[in-house]
């Protein structure tokens, strides 16, 4: 169900909030460690993220670790709007897969591909994360296996599994998280 390439690619947490916090904090910390001359990293997100993501983004801003650009969906989330928000110092893009209030499925696969292309043209690496906790066990969940994302969050609450799962892949990033 998780479709992880290796068992060590999965971290189990107490829930989706802890998993999202782990990813956002770790990605920000790793980025700031690899570019100490640039103390604040840049993150692109949306104005409709779940509180578990939004609250951590606000914390990262308030503590001076990150600048966050939030893209407002206009009748749907446009890939071009996410790409337009990218900057040379962008290190992370986080966009929920399915909105927990409206059920809208966002084009995360297309966003990930566009971000990868944009970053590749500039010799950068930008992590793309999706909070997929709201998709349950239906077709959108199966779709997450095909998104080619480096990081995705899943939740037992909507997946009917005995514990929350959180897949992450920081391989190749300096200062990888320890204690798997």
C-alpha positions as CSV (number, residue, x, y, z in Angstrom):
1,X,0.0,0.0,0.0
2,X,2.8,2.5,0.8
3,X,4.8,1.5,-2.3
4,X,8.1,2.4,-0.7
5,X,11.3,1.2,-2.5
6,X,13.0,0.3,0.8
7,X,11.7,-0.2,4.3
8,X,14.0,2.6,5.6
9,X,12.1,5.0,3.3
10,X,9.1,4.9,5.8
11,X,8.9,6.7,9.1
12,X,5.9,5.9,11.3
13,X,4.7,8.9,13.4
14,X,1.8,9.4,15.8
15,X,-0.2,11.1,13.1
16,X,-0.3,13.3,10.0
17,X,0.5,16.5,12.0
18,X,3.6,15.0,13.4
19,X,4.6,13.7,10.0
20,X,4.1,17.1,8.3
21,X,6.0,18.8,11.0
22,X,8.8,16.4,10.6
23,X,9.1,16.9,6.9
24,X,8.8,20.7,7.0
25,X,11.2,21.2,9.9
26,X,13.8,18.7,8.5
27,X,13.7,20.0,4.9
28,X,14.1,23.6,6.2
29,X,17.0,22.6,8.6
30,X,18.8,20.6,5.9
31,X,18.5,23.5,3.4
32,X,19.8,26.0,5.9
33,X,22.7,23.8,6.8
34,X,23.7,23.4,3.2
35,X,23.5,27.1,2.5
36,X,24.7,28.8,5.7
37,X,25.2,32.1,3.9
38,X,21.5,32.2,3.2
39,X,19.9,31.8,6.6
40,X,16.3,31.9,5.5
41,X,15.0,29.3,3.0
42,X,12.1,29.9,0.7
43,X,9.0,27.6,0.7
44,X,6.1,27.7,-1.7
45,X,2.7,26.6,-0.5
46,X,-1.0,27.5,-0.9
47,X,-3.5,29.5,1.1
48,X,-5.7,26.4,1.6
49,X,-3.3,24.0,3.3
50,X,-4.4,21.9,6.3
51,X,-3.6,23.5,9.7
52,X,-0.9,20.8,10.3
53,X,1.1,22.4,7.4
54,X,0.0,26.0,7.8
55,X,0.8,26.2,11.5
56,X,4.3,24.9,10.9
57,X,4.9,27.3,8.0
58,X,3.8,30.2,10.3
59,X,6.2,28.9,13.0
60,X,9.1,28.7,10.5
61,X,8.4,32.3,9.4
62,X,8.1,33.6,13.0
63,X,11.4,32.0,14.0
64,X,13.2,33.5,11.0
65,X,14.0,30.1,9.4
66,X,11.9,30.6,6.2
67,X,10.1,32.9,3.9
68,X,6.9,31.4,2.6
69,X,5.0,32.4,-0.5
70,X,1.4,31.2,-0.4
71,X,-0.4,30.8,-3.8
72,X,-4.2,31.3,-3.8
73,X,-6.1,28.9,-5.9
74,X,-8.3,30.6,-8.5
75,X,-11.1,28.1,-9.1
76,X,-8.5,25.4,-8.8
77,X,-4.8,25.4,-8.3
78,X,-2.8,26.4,-11.4
79,X,0.6,24.8,-12.0
80,X,1.8,28.0,-13.6
81,X,1.0,30.0,-10.4
82,X,3.2,27.6,-8.3
83,X,6.0,27.9,-10.8
84,X,5.7,31.7,-10.9
85,X,6.2,31.7,-7.1
86,X,9.6,29.8,-7.3
87,X,12.8,31.7,-6.6
88,X,16.5,30.8,-6.8
89,X,16.4,30.3,-3.0
90,X,13.3,28.0,-3.0
91,X,14.1,24.7,-1.4
92,X,10.6,23.2,-0.8
93,X,7.2,23.2,-2.3
94,X,4.3,21.8,-0.2
95,X,0.9,21.3,-1.7
96,X,-1.9,19.1,-0.3
97,X,-3.2,16.4,-2.6
98,X,-6.8,16.6,-1.6
99,X,-8.4,19.6,0.2
100,X,-9.9,18.4,3.5
101,X,-12.8,20.9,3.3
102,X,-13.8,20.8,-0.4
103,X,-12.5,17.5,-1.6
104,X,-10.7,19.2,-4.5
105,X,-7.8,17.1,-5.9
106,X,-4.9,19.3,-6.7
107,X,-2.6,18.6,-9.7
108,X,0.4,17.6,-7.5
109,X,1.9,15.3,-10.2
110,X,2.0,18.1,-12.7
111,X,3.3,20.6,-10.0
112,X,6.1,18.1,-9.1
113,X,7.1,17.7,-12.8
114,X,7.0,21.5,-13.4
115,X,9.1,22.3,-10.3
116,X,11.6,19.6,-11.2
117,X,11.9,21.1,-14.8
118,X,12.3,24.7,-13.4
119,X,14.9,23.6,-10.9
120,X,16.8,21.5,-13.4
121,X,17.1,24.4,-15.8
122,X,18.8,26.3,-13.0
123,X,20.9,23.5,-11.5
124,X,18.8,23.5,-8.3
125,X,17.1,20.8,-6.3
126,X,13.7,21.6,-4.8
127,X,11.9,19.0,-2.7
128,X,8.2,18.6,-3.4
129,X,6.0,17.4,-0.5
130,X,2.3,16.6,-0.5
131,X,0.0,16.0,2.5
132,X,-2.0,13.1,1.1
133,X,-3.7,12.3,4.4
134,X,-7.2,13.2,3.2
135,X,-7.3,10.9,0.2
136,X,-8.3,7.7,2.1
137,X,-8.0,4.4,0.4
138,X,-9.8,5.2,-2.9
139,X,-8.3,6.0,-6.3
140,X,-6.5,9.2,-5.2
141,X,-4.5,7.1,-2.7
142,X,-3.4,4.7,-5.5
143,X,-2.6,7.8,-7.6
144,X,0.0,8.9,-5.0
145,X,2.2,6.0,-5.9
146,X,2.5,7.4,-9.5
147,X,3.3,11.0,-8.5
148,X,7.0,10.5,-8.4
149,X,7.2,12.6,-5.2
150,X,10.2,12.5,-2.9
151,X,8.0,13.1,0.2
152,X,4.3,12.3,0.9
153,X,2.3,12.1,4.1
154,X,-0.3,9.5,4.7
155,X,-2.7,9.0,7.7
156,X,-4.1,5.9,9.3
157,X,-7.2,7.8,10.1
158,X,-8.3,7.9,6.5
159,X,-6.5,4.7,5.4
160,X,-7.8,2.1,7.9
161,X,-4.3,0.9,8.8
162,X,-3.2,0.1,12.4
163,X,-0.8,3.1,12.6
164,X,0.0,6.3,10.8
165,X,2.6,6.0,8.1
166,X,4.8,8.7,6.8
167,X,6.9,8.2,3.8
168,X,9.9,10.4,3.3
169,X,13.0,10.3,1.2
170,X,15.8,12.6,2.1
171,X,18.5,10.3,0.5
172,X,21.2,12.4,-1.1
173,X,20.5,15.4,1.1
174,X,23.3,16.5,3.4
175,X,22.5,16.0,7.1
176,X,19.9,13.3,6.6
177,X,17.5,12.8,9.5
178,X,18.8,10.2,12.0
179,X,17.0,7.6,14.1
180,X,15.0,5.8,11.6
